[in-house]
Amino acid sequence: MKVLLTNFHEGDGGGHTTYLLALARGLAAAAHEVHLAAPPTSRLYREASALAGVRTLAQPFPNGLSQLAAAARARRQLREYLRRHDFDIVHVNGSTDHRMVLSASARLPHLPKIVFTKHNSKAAQGLTHRWRARRTDAVIAVSESTRRMLEATPYARCRLRTVRNGVDVARFAPWPSARDDERDALRRRCIGDARLLLGSNAGTAEHKGWMDLLDALAALPQERRAQVAVLLCGRPPSPEQRQRIEALGLQDRVHFTGLLDDVRPAIAAIDAGFVLSHAVETISFACREMMAMGKPVLVSDYAGLPENIDEGVDGFVVPVRDRDAIAAAVLRMLDAHDRLPAMGAAARRKAEREFGLSTFIAATEAVYTELMPTLAPVLHGRANETLTTRAH
């Protein structure tokens, strides 16, 4: 099968980049012809260019009235690429690349099947969404919550399928003893005289809810608050956020790593993770990565986050922005500190069972084959060949 993956983000791209790199790598390994179109300034383009079996196109996706001329040039380039390569599937991942793909593919001799992954909880109503939905063949929701939301939008006319994000459970694995010194040095630097180190690699955007956690900690009795420290991976806080932290009296309890190329040492250092989002979020790569590394995770009941957790078994679920509930969950972790490693082991078992990349790739491939039924026997034969090869 010939597949073009697209994404409009410049720069880092966050979860979209994680998603598409894993998908491109997995589809190429499954013997599909994989192309990826992304802005040349993006991390996605840079890292995808180094993937074996993946062809990349430096494709800008200008947006807005001030960029009409640039958008026309970009659309012509994309149209020529679509015409030349005659793709079976074009898999889009955001509003901007979705619109440009639909515009560029209009009136081509061969129309590819269009698959759209909905990566966030933003509204999907209005005229432009109705236009896009009419020309979209399938929509992938990355959580059941996302799928339910889409059922009340124009995309209900498309094939709606839930395919939860996969993570590399071999890379995100319990920390090897050979690197204990690296983990322990970071832990000592952050935890000080505290008993519980909570952390997150979900980033420091306001909607990630980390300030809700700090508000909850500030409300704890002094002797309990002193037992907790926090480690955050992501962009450094703004001056305004630092002022809020100081006003809460937590400046000595909250530590920021900055942006990291490798978040695993930070995850290894913590006792439990948290993702307390109250906007935009869907399923959270960060939550799944922390669970894969054997950490229980505290999540809000926003969007698809609770789909990751069995309450009290491998994590905790609290109502969105409920500081009292967050504080109570922190106290539970303090009082049951000795249980956290067992909960982390349960999180790891779930990750191995449900979060793996092979599950994610196979489910995405199944969406493609629903749209291309004539290719299903060929793909089934390839899958059997792969299984036979692995067996030997």
Buried (B, 14 or more C-beta within 10 A) or exposed (E): BBBBBBBBBBEBBBBBBBBBBBBBBBBBBBBBBBBBBBBEEBBBBEBBBEBEBBBBBEBBBBBEEEBEEBBEEBBEBBBEBBEEBEBBBBBBBBBBBBBBBBBBBEEEEEBBBBBBBBBBBEEBEEEEBBEBBEBBBBBBBBBBBBBBBBEEBBBEEBBBBBBBBBBBBEEBBEBEEEEEEBBEEBBEEBBEEBBBBBBBBBBBBEBBBBBBBBBBBBBBEEEBBBBBBBBBBBEEBEEEBBEBBEEBEBEEBBBBBEEEEEBBBBBBBBBBBBBBBBBBBBBBBBBBBBBBBBBBBBBBBBBBBBBBBEEBBBBBBBEBBBBEBBBBBBBBBBEEBEEBEEBBBBBBBBBEEBBBBEBBBBBBBEBBBBBBEEBBEEBEEBBEEEEEEEEE
